[in-house]
Amino acid sequence: MSLNMIWKKLSLSELMKYHKPELVEGYCKQCSNYNLNWSCPPHDRDVLKAFLNYKSVIVFGVKTKNFTRTKSQLTHFLISISDKLPCHVLISGNCDLCNKCSKPDRDVCTFPRKMKYSLESLGFHVSDICEKVLGVPLTWDSENPEYFAVAAIFYPSELELTVKKYLREGVDIITS
C-alpha cells in the first residue's frame, strides 16, 4: 500500500515560530506519560539546545490508519538515519522503544543513543505545524480517523540531498 508522506524544509527560525513551551507543556501535563518516560517532560536539562546548532530542518508527516504501527516503523527508520548521519531527529509522541520505560524506577534510559524526544516534549505546537506548515489539520474526534504521525530531522545544510534521499526511501520502508 502506498504511503502518503508530506515534507517541507524549514529554517530553524521558521520552525521556532511554533515553539510554545508553556502552552504545550500544559498539554503534556495532562498526559498519562508525563514524567514517566525519558522522552517526556519535565526534562532535567535543556534538551532543545542540542537542536539549536542546526540551521536546516525537514518536518514531515505520514498519514496512516494505524498510528501505533506507523509510529514504531517511523521511529526505527529515524534511528537508522541518525545512526548514519550527523543529525538529530524528533518523533511524534513519546519514545516507545521499551515495553516499560525505566524512568519511573529512576534508572538511566536503557537506550539513550536510540531514544528520541518528541516535538511536543520540547515545546513545539504540533497541531499548528501540521496545519500551517504541512497543510494537514489534525482531527481528534472522528469515528474512522486518519492519523498523522509527524517528525523532524535537524541536519547540517550540506546534507540536504542525502536527507531527502532517505525520506524518499522511507516511503517504501514505512508502510501503512
Z-matrix of the N, CA and C atoms (Angstrom, degrees):
N
C 1 1.458
C 2 1.524 1 108.70
N 3 1.301 2 117.29 1 136.82
C 4 1.461 3 119.81 2 -179.21
C 5 1.527 4 110.42 3 -74.33
N 6 1.277 5 113.56 4 153.16
C 7 1.456 6 120.63 5 -176.15
C 8 1.518 7 108.58 6 -111.89
N 9 1.309 8 115.85 7 139.56
C 10 1.453 9 120.38 8 179.59
C 11 1.526 10 108.69 9 -99.10
N 12 1.331 11 116.31 10 93.52
C 13 1.464 12 121.57 11 178.10
C 14 1.518 13 108.22 12 -105.30
N 15 1.316 14 115.34 13 132.31
C 16 1.464 15 122.52 14 179.42
C 17 1.524 16 106.66 15 -120.58
N 18 1.311 17 117.86 16 133.97
C 19 1.454 18 119.42 17 175.90
C 20 1.507 19 111.80 18 -140.83
N 21 1.322 20 113.03 19 157.94
C 22 1.466 21 119.71 20 179.12
C 23 1.522 22 108.52 21 -149.04
N 24 1.326 23 114.91 22 135.49
C 25 1.462 24 121.00 23 175.54
C 26 1.518 25 108.44 24 -82.89
N 27 1.326 26 115.54 25 136.49
C 28 1.459 27 122.10 26 176.50
C 29 1.520 28 109.15 27 -131.89
N 30 1.301 29 115.86 28 156.26
C 31 1.461 30 119.22 29 167.10
C 32 1.527 31 106.33 30 -80.55
N 33 1.297 32 116.51 31 159.95
C 34 1.459 33 119.76 32 177.84
C 35 1.524 34 110.40 33 -58.97
N 36 1.340 35 117.16 34 -39.51
C 37 1.470 36 119.31 35 -179.37
C 38 1.528 37 111.37 36 -64.71
N 39 1.338 38 118.09 37 -34.60
C 40 1.468 39 120.23 38 176.49
C 41 1.531 40 110.77 39 -65.87
N 42 1.326 41 116.61 40 -42.77
C 43 1.465 42 120.10 41 178.99
C 44 1.526 43 111.20 42 -64.64
N 45 1.325 44 117.03 43 -36.90
C 46 1.465 45 120.58 44 -176.85
C 47 1.532 46 112.34 45 -65.29
N 48 1.329 47 118.58 46 -15.10
C 49 1.465 48 120.79 47 174.19
C 50 1.533 49 110.86 48 -61.82
N 51 1.328 50 116.15 49 -23.38
C 52 1.466 51 121.98 50 -178.04
C 53 1.523 52 112.26 51 -101.50
N 54 1.323 53 116.38 52 10.88
C 55 1.463 54 121.23 53 177.70
C 56 1.526 55 108.17 54 -88.06
N 57 1.330 56 115.56 55 106.18
C 58 1.465 57 122.56 56 -176.83
C 59 1.527 58 108.40 57 -132.49
N 60 1.338 59 116.78 58 68.92
C 61 1.464 60 120.31 59 -170.14
C 62 1.528 61 115.35 60 -59.56
N 63 1.307 62 118.21 61 -38.53
C 64 1.473 63 119.06 62 -178.37
C 65 1.526 64 110.48 63 -64.72
N 66 1.313 65 116.64 64 -44.73
C 67 1.459 66 121.78 65 179.55
C 68 1.529 67 110.88 66 -65.14
N 69 1.328 68 116.79 67 -49.99
C 70 1.460 69 120.95 68 -174.66
C 71 1.525 70 111.69 69 -68.66
N 72 1.325 71 118.85 70 -38.17
C 73 1.462 72 118.80 71 178.50
C 74 1.528 73 110.89 72 -64.60
N 75 1.317 74 117.61 73 -29.09
C 76 1.465 75 120.26 74 173.53
C 77 1.521 76 111.07 75 -60.02
N 78 1.337 77 116.79 76 -39.98
C 79 1.465 78 120.63 77 175.87
C 80 1.524 79 109.77 78 -67.26
N 81 1.325 80 116.20 79 -43.16
C 82 1.464 81 120.46 80 -178.87
C 83 1.532 82 111.55 81 -60.49
N 84 1.320 83 116.54 82 -37.74
C 85 1.471 84 120.02 83 -179.69
C 86 1.521 85 112.22 84 -62.35
N 87 1.322 86 117.64 85 -21.78
C 88 1.460 87 121.44 86 178.72
C 89 1.534 88 112.45 87 -84.66
N 90 1.327 89 117.20 88 -8.79
C 91 1.467 90 122.23 89 -176.52
C 92 1.527 91 110.74 90 -84.61
N 93 1.326 92 115.68 91 147.23
C 94 1.474 93 120.69 92 -179.83
C 95 1.526 94 112.77 93 -69.15
N 96 1.332 95 118.46 94 -14.85
C 97 1.465 96 121.29 95 178.87
C 98 1.523 97 113.30 96 -91.90
N 99 1.319 98 117.73 97 -3.18
C 100 1.461 99 120.35 98 -176.34
C 101 1.528 100 109.96 99 -56.24
N 102 1.328 101 115.67 100 123.68
C 103 1.463 102 124.82 101 179.75
C 104 1.532 103 113.11 102 64.06
N 105 1.328 104 117.75 103 16.57
C 106 1.463 105 120.94 104 178.83
C 107 1.526 106 112.24 105 -119.35
N 108 1.324 107 116.92 106 3.71
C 109 1.450 108 121.10 107 -177.97
C 110 1.530 109 107.06 108 -140.49
N 111 1.328 110 116.76 109 135.15
C 112 1.461 111 120.26 110 -176.84
C 113 1.527 112 112.23 111 -58.23
N 114 1.313 113 117.93 112 -26.86
C 115 1.464 114 120.09 113 -177.96
C 116 1.525 115 112.63 114 -86.64
N 117 1.332 116 116.61 115 -6.43
C 118 1.467 117 120.81 116 -177.11
C 119 1.531 118 110.82 117 -103.35
N 120 1.331 119 116.40 118 153.77
C 121 1.460 120 119.11 119 176.64
C 122 1.525 121 111.36 120 -70.00
N 123 1.305 122 116.66 121 164.34
C 124 1.461 123 126.17 122 -2.96
C 125 1.526 124 111.01 123 -76.88
N 126 1.324 125 115.54 124 146.23
C 127 1.462 126 121.15 125 178.49
C 128 1.521 127 108.65 126 -96.41
N 129 1.330 128 115.90 127 145.42
C 130 1.462 129 119.89 128 -177.74
C 131 1.526 130 113.14 129 -84.17
N 132 1.325 131 116.45 130 -0.09
C 133 1.465 132 120.80 131 176.49
C 134 1.524 133 107.79 132 -149.72
N 135 1.299 134 115.69 133 170.05
C 136 1.464 135 119.86 134 -179.10
C 137 1.528 136 109.39 135 -82.64
N 138 1.310 137 116.26 136 87.05
C 139 1.456 138 123.15 137 -175.92
C 140 1.526 139 111.55 138 -64.20
N 141 1.310 140 117.69 139 -34.88
C 142 1.461 141 121.91 140 -176.26
C 143 1.527 142 112.70 141 -59.66
N 144 1.329 143 118.16 142 -27.21
C 145 1.473 144 121.20 143 -177.19
C 146 1.527 145 112.26 144 -54.95
N 147 1.330 146 117.83 145 -37.54
C 148 1.470 147 120.97 146 -179.13
C 149 1.523 148 111.80 147 -62.67
N 150 1.316 149 117.17 148 -28.97
C 151 1.454 150 121.49 149 -177.63
C 152 1.530 151 112.25 150 -84.70
N 153 1.309 152 117.49 151 -19.90
C 154 1.455 153 121.35 152 -175.27
C 155 1.523 154 113.46 153 -75.98
N 156 1.333 155 117.73 154 -6.19
C 157 1.463 156 121.50 155 177.27
C 158 1.528 157 112.06 156 -77.83
N 159 1.310 158 117.32 157 -13.92
C 160 1.454 159 121.91 158 -178.14
C 161 1.523 160 110.09 159 -95.60
N 162 1.321 161 115.87 160 148.11
C 163 1.464 162 120.01 161 177.29
C 164 1.522 163 111.35 162 -104.40
N 165 1.336 164 117.09 163 -19.12
C 166 1.452 165 122.05 164 -176.02
C 167 1.527 166 111.30 165 -114.88
N 168 1.330 167 114.87 166 139.02
C 169 1.459 168 121.53 167 -178.55
C 170 1.525 169 107.57 168 -140.07
N 171 1.306 170 116.20 169 135.79
C 172 1.459 171 119.90 170 168.44
C 173 1.518 172 106.39 171 -111.42
N 174 1.325 173 115.30 172 121.23
C 175 1.461 174 121.78 173 175.89
C 176 1.520 175 105.73 174 -101.89
N 177 1.326 176 116.42 175 133.69
C 178 1.448 177 118.11 176 179.43
C 179 1.514 178 111.12 177 -144.02
N 180 1.309 179 113.56 178 158.92
C 181 1.446 180 120.59 179 179.87
C 182 1.508 181 110.66 180 -137.77
N 183 1.328 182 114.29 181 155.40
C 184 1.452 183 122.30 182 -179.22
C 185 1.521 184 108.01 183 -127.08
N 186 1.324 185 116.89 184 120.94
C 187 1.464 186 120.31 185 175.33
C 188 1.521 187 108.24 186 -80.04
N 189 1.329 188 115.75 187 134.68
C 190 1.461 189 119.96 188 -176.41
C 191 1.523 190 111.11 189 -154.04
N 192 1.310 191 116.21 190 155.50
C 193 1.467 192 121.74 191 172.41
C 194 1.528 193 109.90 192 -92.89
N 195 1.340 194 117.12 193 -19.57
C 196 1.459 195 121.80 194 -177.47
C 197 1.528 196 108.87 195 -119.87
N 198 1.333 197 115.72 196 85.20
C 199 1.466 198 120.93 197 -175.25
C 200 1.526 199 111.94 198 -59.29
N 201 1.322 200 118.01 199 -44.55
C 202 1.465 201 121.37 200 -175.32
C 203 1.523 202 111.38 201 -60.63
N 204 1.322 203 116.89 202 -48.32
C 205 1.468 204 120.01 203 -179.21
C 206 1.524 205 110.85 204 -67.68
N 207 1.331 206 117.17 205 -44.54
C 208 1.456 207 120.26 206 -179.02
C 209 1.520 208 110.83 207 -63.71
N 210 1.331 209 117.13 208 -41.30
C 211 1.467 210 120.60 209 179.14
C 212 1.523 211 110.56 210 -62.09
N 213 1.321 212 117.50 211 -42.13
C 214 1.467 213 121.13 212 178.60
C 215 1.533 214 110.44 213 -62.58
N 216 1.320 215 117.23 214 -46.31
C 217 1.463 216 120.92 215 178.96
C 218 1.530 217 110.45 216 -64.43
N 219 1.311 218 116.67 217 -41.29
C 220 1.459 219 121.57 218 179.00
C 221 1.526 220 110.55 219 -62.97
N 222 1.328 221 117.05 220 -43.36
C 223 1.467 222 120.79 221 179.28
C 224 1.519 223 110.81 222 -60.44
N 225 1.324 224 117.51 223 -47.23
C 226 1.472 225 120.40 224 -179.42
C 227 1.530 226 111.14 225 -65.64
N 228 1.317 227 116.62 226 -36.83
C 229 1.462 228 121.08 227 175.92
C 230 1.532 229 110.13 228 -62.18
N 231 1.330 230 117.26 229 -45.05
C 232 1.463 231 121.00 230 -179.40
C 233 1.523 232 111.80 231 -68.53
N 234 1.319 233 117.64 232 -34.51
C 235 1.467 234 120.65 233 174.77
C 236 1.523 235 109.09 234 -60.71
N 237 1.332 236 117.10 235 -43.03
C 238 1.465 237 119.81 236 -179.68
C 239 1.530 238 110.95 237 -63.87
N 240 1.333 239 117.85 238 -37.70
C 241 1.468 240 120.15 239 176.80
C 242 1.527 241 110.20 240 -65.07
N 243 1.333 242 116.69 241 -45.85
C 244 1.468 243 118.98 242 -177.23
C 245 1.526 244 112.11 243 -70.88
N 246 1.336 245 117.16 244 -19.65
C 247 1.471 246 120.14 245 173.25
C 248 1.529 247 111.14 246 -74.91
N 249 1.344 248 116.75 247 -26.84
C 250 1.467 249 121.33 248 -175.40
C 251 1.519 250 113.74 249 -96.09
N 252 1.328 251 117.05 250 -27.55
C 253 1.466 252 120.84 251 -172.55
C 254 1.527 253 111.63 252 -123.94
N 255 1.324 254 117.01 253 152.74
C 256 1.464 255 120.26 254 174.30
C 257 1.533 256 110.14 255 -78.29
N 258 1.313 257 115.21 256 79.92
C 259 1.459 258 120.53 257 -177.52
C 260 1.530 259 108.83 258 -144.69
N 261 1.311 260 115.81 259 170.84
C 262 1.464 261 122.30 260 172.35
C 263 1.518 262 107.52 261 -122.81
N 264 1.315 263 116.15 262 146.08
C 265 1.460 264 119.74 263 177.88
C 266 1.520 265 110.34 264 -127.23
N 267 1.314 266 114.53 265 148.29
C 268 1.464 267 122.50 266 174.19
C 269 1.519 268 107.26 267 -122.27
N 270 1.316 269 116.94 268 144.49
C 271 1.458 270 122.43 269 -176.43
C 272 1.525 271 111.12 270 -113.03
N 273 1.310 272 116.31 271 -179.60
C 274 1.469 273 122.71 272 171.36
C 275 1.518 274 108.30 273 -87.66
N 276 1.300 275 116.44 274 135.13
C 277 1.466 276 119.42 275 174.21
C 278 1.513 277 113.03 276 66.50
N 279 1.326 278 114.81 277 -173.71
C 280 1.461 279 119.95 278 -175.42
C 281 1.526 280 112.21 279 -75.17
N 282 1.316 281 115.40 280 157.64
C 283 1.458 282 122.06 281 173.75
C 284 1.529 283 107.48 282 -64.48
N 285 1.321 284 116.30 283 137.43
C 286 1.465 285 119.07 284 178.41
C 287 1.529 286 111.42 285 -134.93
N 288 1.349 287 115.72 286 35.03
C 289 1.460 288 119.35 287 178.82
C 290 1.530 289 112.10 288 -65.21
N 291 1.316 290 116.70 289 -33.15
C 292 1.469 291 120.85 290 -178.51
C 293 1.530 292 109.74 291 -102.28
N 294 1.320 293 116.30 292 151.23
C 295 1.466 294 119.69 293 175.40
C 296 1.519 295 110.57 294 -62.40
N 297 1.336 296 116.44 295 -38.39
C 298 1.464 297 122.16 296 178.08
C 299 1.514 298 107.30 297 -137.39
N 300 1.311 299 116.40 298 122.59
C 301 1.463 300 121.14 299 179.91
C 302 1.527 301 109.68 300 -67.12
N 303 1.330 302 116.62 301 143.89
C 304 1.466 303 121.76 302 -179.04
C 305 1.527 304 113.31 303 -79.54
N 306 1.325 305 118.61 304 -8.11
C 307 1.468 306 120.28 305 -174.89
C 308 1.527 307 114.07 306 -58.82
N 309 1.334 308 120.83 307 -42.26
C 310 1.472 309 118.35 308 -179.85
C 311 1.529 310 113.46 309 -60.13
N 312 1.323 311 116.55 310 -24.86
C 313 1.461 312 121.16 311 179.20
C 314 1.518 313 112.18 312 -88.92
N 315 1.341 314 115.81 313 1.82
C 316 1.466 315 123.95 314 178.96
C 317 1.524 316 112.73 315 63.10
N 318 1.315 317 117.33 316 22.21
C 319 1.460 318 121.35 317 172.66
C 320 1.518 319 108.14 318 -81.64
N 321 1.300 320 116.37 319 179.56
C 322 1.454 321 119.81 320 173.79
C 323 1.527 322 108.30 321 -85.71
N 324 1.289 323 116.46 322 163.88
C 325 1.459 324 121.52 323 177.77
C 326 1.530 325 109.15 324 -60.67
N 327 1.320 326 116.40 325 136.52
C 328 1.459 327 122.06 326 -179.07
C 329 1.527 328 111.16 327 -66.28
N 330 1.315 329 117.86 328 -37.41
C 331 1.469 330 122.75 329 -178.69
C 332 1.531 331 110.53 330 -127.93
N 333 1.327 332 118.49 331 66.64
C 334 1.470 333 119.62 332 -173.50
C 335 1.531 334 114.19 333 -61.16
N 336 1.328 335 118.93 334 -28.93
C 337 1.471 336 120.53 335 179.86
C 338 1.524 337 112.04 336 -80.90
N 339 1.321 338 117.36 337 -18.49
C 340 1.463 339 121.50 338 -179.63
C 341 1.531 340 112.39 339 -101.57
N 342 1.324 341 116.90 340 -24.90
C 343 1.464 342 120.90 341 -178.70
C 344 1.523 343 109.13 342 -60.22
N 345 1.332 344 115.54 343 135.88
C 346 1.459 345 121.11 344 -179.66
C 347 1.526 346 109.42 345 -121.03
N 348 1.315 347 115.57 346 134.66
C 349 1.462 348 121.41 347 175.02
C 350 1.519 349 108.62 348 -77.43
N 351 1.293 350 115.58 349 158.40
C 352 1.460 351 119.14 350 175.95
C 353 1.524 352 109.36 351 -96.11
N 354 1.321 353 114.81 352 158.44
C 355 1.461 354 120.16 353 173.60
C 356 1.519 355 109.85 354 -56.40
N 357 1.338 356 116.14 355 -43.53
C 358 1.465 357 121.18 356 -178.64
C 359 1.529 358 111.61 357 -61.67
N 360 1.332 359 116.21 358 -43.63
C 361 1.464 360 119.07 359 -174.67
C 362 1.525 361 112.35 360 -64.64
N 363 1.323 362 116.53 361 -21.23
C 364 1.465 363 120.05 362 177.99
C 365 1.525 364 111.88 363 -99.04
N 366 1.335 365 115.82 364 8.65
C 367 1.455 366 120.13 365 171.90
C 368 1.510 367 116.46 366 96.68
N 369 1.332 368 118.67 367 9.97
C 370 1.458 369 120.43 368 179.23
C 371 1.525 370 109.91 369 -85.20
N 372 1.323 371 115.65 370 135.25
C 373 1.467 372 121.68 371 -179.16
C 374 1.531 373 107.89 372 -84.34
N 375 1.327 374 115.98 373 94.48
C 376 1.458 375 122.43 374 -171.87
C 377 1.529 376 112.48 375 -64.77
N 378 1.317 377 117.70 376 -37.18
C 379 1.471 378 119.27 377 178.75
C 380 1.524 379 111.10 378 -59.18
N 381 1.326 380 116.80 379 -43.49
C 382 1.464 381 120.53 380 178.17
C 383 1.527 382 111.31 381 -65.98
N 384 1.327 383 117.55 382 -40.55
C 385 1.468 384 121.26 383 178.72
C 386 1.523 385 109.53 384 -61.57
N 387 1.319 386 116.29 385 -45.32
C 388 1.467 387 119.64 386 -179.34
C 389 1.520 388 111.15 387 -60.65
N 390 1.315 389 115.86 388 -48.31
C 391 1.465 390 119.76 389 -175.33
C 392 1.523 391 112.85 390 -74.51
N 393 1.327 392 117.16 391 -47.52
C 394 1.463 393 120.35 392 -171.29
C 395 1.527 394 113.96 393 -86.64
N 396 1.337 395 116.95 394 -27.75
C 397 1.468 396 119.81 395 -179.24
C 398 1.534 397 110.73 396 -97.87
N 399 1.327 398 116.34 397 -47.98
C 400 1.463 399 120.07 398 -174.72
C 401 1.529 400 113.39 399 -96.04
N 402 1.334 401 116.59 400 -9.88
C 403 1.457 402 119.95 401 177.54
C 404 1.521 403 114.60 402 73.91
N 405 1.321 404 116.96 403 23.49
C 406 1.464 405 121.34 404 -179.17
C 407 1.527 406 108.89 405 -125.58
N 408 1.329 407 117.57 406 101.44
C 409 1.467 408 118.38 407 176.95
C 410 1.517 409 110.51 408 -68.87
N 411 1.328 410 116.17 409 137.86
C 412 1.466 411 120.54 410 177.76
C 413 1.522 412 109.49 411 -78.38
N 414 1.302 413 115.97 412 137.31
C 415 1.465 414 121.37 413 175.60
C 416 1.513 415 107.58 414 -113.31
N 417 1.318 416 116.76 415 139.92
C 418 1.461 417 120.29 416 -171.78
C 419 1.520 418 113.77 417 -113.78
N 420 1.316 419 119.43 418 -27.42
C 421 1.457 420 118.76 419 -170.54
C 422 1.529 421 112.36 420 -128.05
N 423 1.288 422 116.20 421 52.34
C 424 1.452 423 121.23 422 178.53
C 425 1.526 424 109.67 423 -97.96
N 426 1.323 425 117.44 424 148.54
C 427 1.466 426 120.59 425 178.22
C 428 1.520 427 111.76 426 -70.44
N 429 1.315 428 117.76 427 -31.62
C 430 1.457 429 122.41 428 179.61
C 431 1.527 430 108.22 429 -128.20
N 432 1.330 431 116.91 430 71.61
C 433 1.468 432 119.80 431 -169.30
C 434 1.526 433 113.70 432 -71.24
N 435 1.322 434 114.07 433 149.39
C 436 1.451 435 120.80 434 167.24
C 437 1.523 436 104.64 435 -110.80
N 438 1.312 437 115.96 436 119.90
C 439 1.460 438 121.33 437 -175.37
C 440 1.512 439 110.27 438 -88.08
N 441 1.319 440 114.38 439 164.92
C 442 1.450 441 121.29 440 -179.92
C 443 1.518 442 107.82 441 -135.08
N 444 1.317 443 117.17 442 106.47
C 445 1.460 444 122.37 443 177.59
C 446 1.524 445 107.48 444 -88.07
N 447 1.324 446 117.17 445 126.55
C 448 1.462 447 122.28 446 -173.58
C 449 1.523 448 109.74 447 -117.48
N 450 1.319 449 116.39 448 146.22
C 451 1.457 450 121.53 449 177.64
C 452 1.521 451 108.62 450 -150.23
N 453 1.327 452 115.90 451 171.84
C 454 1.460 453 121.38 452 178.42
C 455 1.518 454 109.54 453 -144.51
N 456 1.312 455 115.48 454 144.23
C 457 1.461 456 122.00 455 175.63
C 458 1.525 457 107.12 456 -120.07
N 459 1.313 458 116.09 457 120.91
C 460 1.461 459 123.02 458 176.24
C 461 1.527 460 105.95 459 -99.18
N 462 1.339 461 118.27 460 125.28
C 463 1.451 462 119.96 461 -171.39
C 464 1.531 463 110.90 462 -147.88
N 465 1.349 464 116.09 463 156.77
C 466 1.465 465 118.89 464 172.46
C 467 1.528 466 109.02 465 -65.70
N 468 1.311 467 118.24 466 138.18
C 469 1.467 468 121.89 467 -172.09
C 470 1.524 469 113.27 468 -57.02
N 471 1.328 470 118.13 469 -29.47
C 472 1.467 471 119.22 470 -178.92
C 473 1.535 472 112.31 471 -69.47
N 474 1.329 473 117.70 472 -11.24
C 475 1.464 474 121.04 473 179.13
C 476 1.529 475 113.10 474 -96.87
N 477 1.313 476 117.82 475 9.94
C 478 1.466 477 120.69 476 -174.77
C 479 1.529 478 112.89 477 -55.73
N 480 1.322 479 117.86 478 -46.94
C 481 1.466 480 119.87 479 -178.60
C 482 1.528 481 111.31 480 -63.35
N 483 1.315 482 116.86 481 -38.59
C 484 1.458 483 120.48 482 179.08
C 485 1.524 484 111.14 483 -67.06
N 486 1.314 485 117.12 484 -43.34
C 487 1.462 486 120.95 485 178.64
C 488 1.527 487 109.74 486 -61.57
N 489 1.327 488 117.60 487 -44.68
C 490 1.463 489 120.83 488 179.55
C 491 1.532 490 110.88 489 -63.94
N 492 1.334 491 116.86 490 -36.49
C 493 1.473 492 120.87 491 177.34
C 494 1.531 493 109.26 492 -62.33
N 495 1.328 494 117.27 493 -45.68
C 496 1.471 495 120.47 494 178.52
C 497 1.531 496 111.24 495 -62.64
N 498 1.324 497 117.38 496 -38.37
C 499 1.458 498 119.80 497 177.98
C 500 1.531 499 111.15 498 -63.87
N 501 1.317 500 117.08 499 -42.19
C 502 1.471 501 119.46 500 177.65
C 503 1.522 502 109.83 501 -62.01
N 504 1.338 503 117.45 502 -40.24
C 505 1.462 504 120.43 503 176.76
C 506 1.515 505 111.55 504 -66.28
N 507 1.325 506 116.31 505 -32.11
C 508 1.465 507 120.95 506 -179.61
C 509 1.505 508 113.30 507 -62.35
N 510 1.314 509 116.70 508 -27.82
C 511 1.457 510 119.93 509 177.80
C 512 1.520 511 109.61 510 -60.02
N 513 1.317 512 117.14 511 -35.78
C 514 1.468 513 121.00 512 178.58
C 515 1.526 514 111.91 513 -80.91
N 516 1.325 515 117.38 514 -26.79
C 517 1.463 516 121.53 515 -177.98
C 518 1.520 517 111.11 516 -79.32
N 519 1.322 518 116.63 517 -44.56
C 520 1.462 519 121.99 518 -176.76
C 521 1.517 520 107.38 519 -90.69
N 522 1.291 521 117.22 520 114.40
C 523 1.477 522 120.18 521 -179.89
C 524 1.507 523 109.90 522 -113.03
N 525 1.321 524 115.51 523 153.55
C 526 1.465 525 118.27 524 178.64
C 527 1.511 526 110.56 525 -108.86
